[in-house]
Amino acid sequence: MSFRRTGVLSVEELARLGIIPPEERMKKKPVAIIECPEEVPCNVCVSACPFNAIRKETLYSRPRLEENKCIGCGVCVVKCPGLAIFVVDLRGEDALLTLPYEMSPPPAKGDKCLLLDREGRVVGEGEVVKAWSYDSTWAVTVRVPRDMWLHVRAIKVVKNRA
């Protein structure tokens, strides 16, 4: 797998690993995407999920999402120490993407932002629709073009709300 060489997961690798939920499921309600490809001794996401939607066979196995149990609450997003969990909502014209956010100050609703891909390259512009913290860790939900949700994995705030 090339991510072991490059440090970046490709969309093809995500699909091959079965990480991307079916599109029909993503159109029903928000759902988590767990981009954790390695078998590491961590189970924070399993413990964090209030709906028991994340499971691991062993401490070292990859986490698996039970999509029918996930409501897209985002608790797993802020709890994951590897910044590897995101929530996608494809119910509207644009996609809503919830991402971990570790910069200061945190963004706020209405902030304009640059959308960054897995390698930190600018791939578009978006707007913050929600920013929230849980146990002092921030997450941000951004509106992204529907065809970009699978590529955007970070933001850079460029204009704070007026």
Secondary structure, DSSP 8 states (H G I E B T S, - for coil): -THHHHS---HHHHHHTT-S--HHHHTTS-EEEE---S--S--HHHHH-TT--EE-SSTTS--EE-TTT-----HHHHH-TT--EEEEE-SSSSEEEEEEE-SSS---TT-EEEEE-TTS-EEEEEEEEEEEEETTEEEEEEEE-GGGTTT--EEEEEE---
